[in-house]
């Protein structure tokens, strides 16, 4: 059995051999919850980030027990601190309001 130091060095060597594409990372999370009166609420989020280019993207959606759906999507760049996207809310009757988002870290 290798010592802790040997195992750590082996892991570091494997990380160094990983392809450059491994710098891109994506995470997703989804959930569902039961509300009062048998109503269901659900949602999810996906985020991705590419370390080599500094680009990131986010997408999220949530539906409440009242049937209202909120969603947001956007992308940005870490180097210049910009983010652009849209946010929307859809009522149970189908009416949708959309807002554009533009952020800058200057």
PyMOL CGO cylinders between C-alpha atoms (Angstrom):
from pymol import cmd
from pymol.cgo import CYLINDER

trace = [
    CYLINDER, 0.00, 0.00, 0.00, 1.53, 3.35, -1.02, 0.3, 1, 1, 1, 1, 1, 1,
    CYLINDER, 1.53, 3.35, -1.02, 2.16, 5.99, 1.57, 0.3, 1, 1, 1, 1, 1, 1,
    CYLINDER, 2.16, 5.99, 1.57, 0.03, 9.15, 1.63, 0.3, 1, 1, 1, 1, 1, 1,
    CYLINDER, 0.03, 9.15, 1.63, 2.85, 11.11, 0.00, 0.3, 1, 1, 1, 1, 1, 1,
    CYLINDER, 2.85, 11.11, 0.00, 3.22, 8.58, -2.84, 0.3, 1, 1, 1, 1, 1, 1,
    CYLINDER, 3.22, 8.58, -2.84, -0.54, 8.57, -3.45, 0.3, 1, 1, 1, 1, 1, 1,
    CYLINDER, -0.54, 8.57, -3.45, -0.59, 12.38, -3.52, 0.3, 1, 1, 1, 1, 1, 1,
    CYLINDER, -0.59, 12.38, -3.52, 2.28, 12.52, -6.00, 0.3, 1, 1, 1, 1, 1, 1,
    CYLINDER, 2.28, 12.52, -6.00, 0.59, 9.90, -8.19, 0.3, 1, 1, 1, 1, 1, 1,
    CYLINDER, 0.59, 9.90, -8.19, -2.64, 11.92, -8.17, 0.3, 1, 1, 1, 1, 1, 1,
    CYLINDER, -2.64, 11.92, -8.17, -0.73, 15.11, -9.04, 0.3, 1, 1, 1, 1, 1, 1,
    CYLINDER, -0.73, 15.11, -9.04, 0.93, 13.33, -11.98, 0.3, 1, 1, 1, 1, 1, 1,
    CYLINDER, 0.93, 13.33, -11.98, -2.45, 12.13, -13.28, 0.3, 1, 1, 1, 1, 1, 1,
    CYLINDER, -2.45, 12.13, -13.28, -3.90, 15.63, -13.00, 0.3, 1, 1, 1, 1, 1, 1,
    CYLINDER, -3.90, 15.63, -13.00, -0.95, 17.01, -14.98, 0.3, 1, 1, 1, 1, 1, 1,
    CYLINDER, -0.95, 17.01, -14.98, -1.64, 14.49, -17.74, 0.3, 1, 1, 1, 1, 1, 1,
    CYLINDER, -1.64, 14.49, -17.74, -5.33, 15.43, -17.99, 0.3, 1, 1, 1, 1, 1, 1,
    CYLINDER, -5.33, 15.43, -17.99, -6.31, 16.95, -21.35, 0.3, 1, 1, 1, 1, 1, 1,
    CYLINDER, -6.31, 16.95, -21.35, -6.85, 20.69, -21.67, 0.3, 1, 1, 1, 1, 1, 1,
    CYLINDER, -6.85, 20.69, -21.67, -10.57, 20.08, -22.22, 0.3, 1, 1, 1, 1, 1, 1,
    CYLINDER, -10.57, 20.08, -22.22, -10.78, 19.13, -18.56, 0.3, 1, 1, 1, 1, 1, 1,
    CYLINDER, -10.78, 19.13, -18.56, -10.55, 22.84, -17.78, 0.3, 1, 1, 1, 1, 1, 1,
    CYLINDER, -10.55, 22.84, -17.78, -14.22, 23.11, -18.83, 0.3, 1, 1, 1, 1, 1, 1,
    CYLINDER, -14.22, 23.11, -18.83, -16.61, 22.19, -16.05, 0.3, 1, 1, 1, 1, 1, 1,
    CYLINDER, -16.61, 22.19, -16.05, -20.39, 21.77, -16.03, 0.3, 1, 1, 1, 1, 1, 1,
    CYLINDER, -20.39, 21.77, -16.03, -22.68, 21.17, -13.08, 0.3, 1, 1, 1, 1, 1, 1,
    CYLINDER, -22.68, 21.17, -13.08, -26.39, 20.47, -13.03, 0.3, 1, 1, 1, 1, 1, 1,
    CYLINDER, -26.39, 20.47, -13.03, -28.86, 20.22, -10.18, 0.3, 1, 1, 1, 1, 1, 1,
    CYLINDER, -28.86, 20.22, -10.18, -32.59, 19.46, -10.27, 0.3, 1, 1, 1, 1, 1, 1,
    CYLINDER, -32.59, 19.46, -10.27, -35.17, 19.25, -7.50, 0.3, 1, 1, 1, 1, 1, 1,
    CYLINDER, -35.17, 19.25, -7.50, -38.86, 18.51, -6.88, 0.3, 1, 1, 1, 1, 1, 1,
    CYLINDER, -38.86, 18.51, -6.88, -40.87, 19.23, -3.74, 0.3, 1, 1, 1, 1, 1, 1,
    CYLINDER, -40.87, 19.23, -3.74, -44.45, 18.49, -2.74, 0.3, 1, 1, 1, 1, 1, 1,
    CYLINDER, -44.45, 18.49, -2.74, -46.42, 21.45, -1.46, 0.3, 1, 1, 1, 1, 1, 1,
    CYLINDER, -46.42, 21.45, -1.46, -49.70, 21.81, 0.40, 0.3, 1, 1, 1, 1, 1, 1,
    CYLINDER, -49.70, 21.81, 0.40, -52.78, 20.38, -1.28, 0.3, 1, 1, 1, 1, 1, 1,
    CYLINDER, -52.78, 20.38, -1.28, -50.77, 18.00, -3.46, 0.3, 1, 1, 1, 1, 1, 1,
    CYLINDER, -50.77, 18.00, -3.46, -49.20, 20.77, -5.51, 0.3, 1, 1, 1, 1, 1, 1,
    CYLINDER, -49.20, 20.77, -5.51, -45.71, 20.19, -6.85, 0.3, 1, 1, 1, 1, 1, 1,
    CYLINDER, -45.71, 20.19, -6.85, -42.84, 22.66, -7.15, 0.3, 1, 1, 1, 1, 1, 1,
    CYLINDER, -42.84, 22.66, -7.15, -39.76, 21.88, -9.22, 0.3, 1, 1, 1, 1, 1, 1,
    CYLINDER, -39.76, 21.88, -9.22, -36.68, 23.49, -10.64, 0.3, 1, 1, 1, 1, 1, 1,
    CYLINDER, -36.68, 23.49, -10.64, -33.20, 23.05, -11.95, 0.3, 1, 1, 1, 1, 1, 1,
    CYLINDER, -33.20, 23.05, -11.95, -29.96, 24.81, -12.71, 0.3, 1, 1, 1, 1, 1, 1,
    CYLINDER, -29.96, 24.81, -12.71, -27.04, 24.17, -15.03, 0.3, 1, 1, 1, 1, 1, 1,
    CYLINDER, -27.04, 24.17, -15.03, -23.77, 26.08, -14.80, 0.3, 1, 1, 1, 1, 1, 1,
    CYLINDER, -23.77, 26.08, -14.80, -20.65, 25.75, -16.91, 0.3, 1, 1, 1, 1, 1, 1,
    CYLINDER, -20.65, 25.75, -16.91, -17.24, 27.40, -16.71, 0.3, 1, 1, 1, 1, 1, 1,
    CYLINDER, -17.24, 27.40, -16.71, -14.22, 27.14, -18.99, 0.3, 1, 1, 1, 1, 1, 1,
    CYLINDER, -14.22, 27.14, -18.99, -11.07, 28.05, -17.09, 0.3, 1, 1, 1, 1, 1, 1,
    CYLINDER, -11.07, 28.05, -17.09, -8.92, 28.46, -20.18, 0.3, 1, 1, 1, 1, 1, 1,
    CYLINDER, -8.92, 28.46, -20.18, -11.15, 31.11, -21.79, 0.3, 1, 1, 1, 1, 1, 1,
    CYLINDER, -11.15, 31.11, -21.79, -12.84, 32.47, -18.65, 0.3, 1, 1, 1, 1, 1, 1,
    CYLINDER, -12.84, 32.47, -18.65, -16.28, 32.00, -20.25, 0.3, 1, 1, 1, 1, 1, 1,
    CYLINDER, -16.28, 32.00, -20.25, -19.21, 30.89, -18.13, 0.3, 1, 1, 1, 1, 1, 1,
    CYLINDER, -19.21, 30.89, -18.13, -22.90, 30.23, -18.69, 0.3, 1, 1, 1, 1, 1, 1,
    CYLINDER, -22.90, 30.23, -18.69, -25.91, 29.70, -16.44, 0.3, 1, 1, 1, 1, 1, 1,
    CYLINDER, -25.91, 29.70, -16.44, -29.41, 28.43, -17.03, 0.3, 1, 1, 1, 1, 1, 1,
    CYLINDER, -29.41, 28.43, -17.03, -32.06, 28.03, -14.34, 0.3, 1, 1, 1, 1, 1, 1,
    CYLINDER, -32.06, 28.03, -14.34, -35.77, 27.35, -14.19, 0.3, 1, 1, 1, 1, 1, 1,
    CYLINDER, -35.77, 27.35, -14.19, -38.24, 27.05, -11.34, 0.3, 1, 1, 1, 1, 1, 1,
    CYLINDER, -38.24, 27.05, -11.34, -41.97, 26.30, -11.29, 0.3, 1, 1, 1, 1, 1, 1,
    CYLINDER, -41.97, 26.30, -11.29, -43.83, 27.07, -8.09, 0.3, 1, 1, 1, 1, 1, 1,
    CYLINDER, -43.83, 27.07, -8.09, -46.87, 25.27, -6.70, 0.3, 1, 1, 1, 1, 1, 1,
    CYLINDER, -46.87, 25.27, -6.70, -49.06, 28.10, -8.04, 0.3, 1, 1, 1, 1, 1, 1,
    CYLINDER, -49.06, 28.10, -8.04, -47.99, 27.28, -11.62, 0.3, 1, 1, 1, 1, 1, 1,
    CYLINDER, -47.99, 27.28, -11.62, -45.78, 30.35, -12.11, 0.3, 1, 1, 1, 1, 1, 1,
    CYLINDER, -45.78, 30.35, -12.11, -42.53, 29.58, -13.92, 0.3, 1, 1, 1, 1, 1, 1,
    CYLINDER, -42.53, 29.58, -13.92, -39.39, 31.69, -13.56, 0.3, 1, 1, 1, 1, 1, 1,
    CYLINDER, -39.39, 31.69, -13.56, -36.38, 31.14, -15.76, 0.3, 1, 1, 1, 1, 1, 1,
    CYLINDER, -36.38, 31.14, -15.76, -33.08, 32.85, -16.42, 0.3, 1, 1, 1, 1, 1, 1,
    CYLINDER, -33.08, 32.85, -16.42, -30.30, 32.21, -18.88, 0.3, 1, 1, 1, 1, 1, 1,
    CYLINDER, -30.30, 32.21, -18.88, -27.10, 34.07, -19.56, 0.3, 1, 1, 1, 1, 1, 1,
    CYLINDER, -27.10, 34.07, -19.56, -23.39, 33.97, -20.20, 0.3, 1, 1, 1, 1, 1, 1,
    CYLINDER, -23.39, 33.97, -20.20, -20.35, 36.07, -19.48, 0.3, 1, 1, 1, 1, 1, 1,
    CYLINDER, -20.35, 36.07, -19.48, -16.59, 36.29, -19.32, 0.3, 1, 1, 1, 1, 1, 1,
    CYLINDER, -16.59, 36.29, -19.32, -14.60, 36.37, -16.10, 0.3, 1, 1, 1, 1, 1, 1,
    CYLINDER, -14.60, 36.37, -16.10, -11.68, 38.36, -17.56, 0.3, 1, 1, 1, 1, 1, 1,
    CYLINDER, -11.68, 38.36, -17.56, -13.65, 41.46, -18.56, 0.3, 1, 1, 1, 1, 1, 1,
    CYLINDER, -13.65, 41.46, -18.56, -16.38, 41.02, -15.95, 0.3, 1, 1, 1, 1, 1, 1,
    CYLINDER, -16.38, 41.02, -15.95, -19.36, 41.10, -18.30, 0.3, 1, 1, 1, 1, 1, 1,
    CYLINDER, -19.36, 41.10, -18.30, -22.61, 39.14, -18.13, 0.3, 1, 1, 1, 1, 1, 1,
    CYLINDER, -22.61, 39.14, -18.13, -25.62, 39.25, -20.44, 0.3, 1, 1, 1, 1, 1, 1,
    CYLINDER, -25.62, 39.25, -20.44, -28.80, 37.24, -20.45, 0.3, 1, 1, 1, 1, 1, 1,
    CYLINDER, -28.80, 37.24, -20.45, -32.57, 37.23, -20.01, 0.3, 1, 1, 1, 1, 1, 1,
    CYLINDER, -32.57, 37.23, -20.01, -34.94, 36.61, -17.15, 0.3, 1, 1, 1, 1, 1, 1,
    CYLINDER, -34.94, 36.61, -17.15, -38.58, 35.69, -17.69, 0.3, 1, 1, 1, 1, 1, 1,
    CYLINDER, -38.58, 35.69, -17.69, -41.66, 34.95, -15.63, 0.3, 1, 1, 1, 1, 1, 1,
    CYLINDER, -41.66, 34.95, -15.63, -44.61, 33.03, -17.06, 0.3, 1, 1, 1, 1, 1, 1,
    CYLINDER, -44.61, 33.03, -17.06, -47.95, 33.18, -15.23, 0.3, 1, 1, 1, 1, 1, 1,
    CYLINDER, -47.95, 33.18, -15.23, -50.32, 30.20, -15.07, 0.3, 1, 1, 1, 1, 1, 1,
    CYLINDER, -50.32, 30.20, -15.07, -52.51, 31.88, -17.72, 0.3, 1, 1, 1, 1, 1, 1,
    CYLINDER, -52.51, 31.88, -17.72, -49.58, 31.91, -20.19, 0.3, 1, 1, 1, 1, 1, 1,
    CYLINDER, -49.58, 31.91, -20.19, -48.65, 35.60, -19.94, 0.3, 1, 1, 1, 1, 1, 1,
    CYLINDER, -48.65, 35.60, -19.94, -44.86, 36.05, -20.06, 0.3, 1, 1, 1, 1, 1, 1,
    CYLINDER, -44.86, 36.05, -20.06, -42.74, 39.01, -18.96, 0.3, 1, 1, 1, 1, 1, 1,
    CYLINDER, -42.74, 39.01, -18.96, -39.12, 39.08, -20.12, 0.3, 1, 1, 1, 1, 1, 1,
    CYLINDER, -39.12, 39.08, -20.12, -36.29, 41.29, -18.89, 0.3, 1, 1, 1, 1, 1, 1,
    CYLINDER, -36.29, 41.29, -18.89, -32.85, 41.66, -20.46, 0.3, 1, 1, 1, 1, 1, 1,
    CYLINDER, -32.85, 41.66, -20.46, -29.87, 41.56, -18.10, 0.3, 1, 1, 1, 1, 1, 1,
    CYLINDER, -29.87, 41.56, -18.10, -26.55, 43.27, -18.77, 0.3, 1, 1, 1, 1, 1, 1,
    CYLINDER, -26.55, 43.27, -18.77, -23.96, 43.54, -16.02, 0.3, 1, 1, 1, 1, 1, 1,
    CYLINDER, -23.96, 43.54, -16.02, -20.43, 44.91, -16.08, 0.3, 1, 1, 1, 1, 1, 1,
    CYLINDER, -20.43, 44.91, -16.08, -17.80, 45.00, -13.36, 0.3, 1, 1, 1, 1, 1, 1,
    CYLINDER, -17.80, 45.00, -13.36, -16.12, 48.33, -14.12, 0.3, 1, 1, 1, 1, 1, 1,
]
cmd.load_cgo(trace, "trace")
